[in-house]
Amino acid sequence: MTPEKFKSDVQTAYKKAIANRNSWTHHDEHNRIFDGITVFGREAGVDLIQSVIGSIAREAVQAAEAKRNALTLRPGKVGKAALTGIVETLREMTGLPVSEGNGVITIAWAKDEPDLY
């Protein structure tokens, strides 16, 4: 998946959602992408994201369809170097702003409704 496609898919879903009167709910706690995974080392973080980017894209589209402007991921048991690899790879593979704080990663596709990144 290219960064352009990831960004386009998520932002298109978000634009459609905010134009629609109906609303959906999405809870980040429900994403199970990182369940049971322990990762140490930068390259392991890179490999992990490369292998689950499709699942992350689906989660991001679902969050966008629920009128959320970002997706929060909690990778669980990862070392500092792995977390660095995860964040860097997400930035490269999504084309969107990715931030990290206290082990929680946020991928944002809009500043505030309806301003897109």
CORKASUL-V209546 format. One record per backbone hydrogen bond with DSSP energy under -1.0 kcal/mol. CO is the residue of the C=O (numbers start at 1). NH is the residue of the N-H. If there is no record, write none. Layout:
co = <CO CO>
nh = <NH NH>
This chain:
co = <2 3 4 5 6 7 8 9 10 11 12 13 14 15 27 28 32 34 39 41 42 43 44 45 46 47 48 49 52 53 54 55 56 57 58 59 60 61 63 64 69 69 71 73 76 77 79 80 81 82 83 84 85 86 87 88 89 90 91 97 99 101 104 105 106 107 109 112 115>
nh = <6 7 8 9 10 11 12 13 14 15 16 17 18 19 30 31 35 37 79 45 46 47 48 49 50 51 52 53 56 57 58 59 60 61 62 63 64 65 68 67 109 110 107 105 78 39 83 84 85 86 87 88 89 90 91 92 93 94 95 108 106 104 101 73 99 71 117 115 111>
